[in-house]
Each structure stands twice: as structure tokens, then as C-alpha cells.
Amino acid sequence: MNKEQIEGNWEQFKGKLRETWGKLSDDDLALAQGRAEQFFGKVKEKHGIAIEEAERLYNQLAAASNYKQVAKNSNEKNNERAA
């Protein structure tokens, strides 16, 4: 996959995120590319939903869009730390 394809996939996925969480700014959405905890914190702050619910919705959107899932729920994070 070349750089243009990766960027195109991100733009499509970002559109799905914007449809789901319309109160997020472009800067907020940019956090989804590498700072998952901060991104979900913004979703919680602006939309009033739990971080775990935001992670679940994000992963559903990612799966439906064939976009790389970067979010991990709290249990997965804890399991990785314990290993």
C-alpha cells in the first residue's frame, strides 16, 4: 500500500469518525492517529460517553471501514502489562 492509499484510507475513516462524533474538531480527530487515550478522553469530554464505549464504537467503525484498529479496551491493556 502506498502513501496515497494510506492517506486516502485515513480520510475516509476520519469522515466516519466525524459522522459519529460531530462535536470533535480536526485537532481532536488527529489524535486518533496515534494517541488513543487522549482521543477517547476528548470523545468523553465532548459527547459525555464512557471511554470504554468510545473505544467500542471506534473499533466497530474501524472494522466496518477496514481501517487498522488501534484502540484497545482497558482489559487488553492490563493483560499486556501483566505479560
Secondary structure, DSSP 8 states (H G I E B T S, - for coil): --HHHHHHHHHHHHHHHHHH-TT--HHHHHGGGT-HHHHHHHHHHHH---HHHHHHHHHHHHHHHT-------HHHHHHHHH-
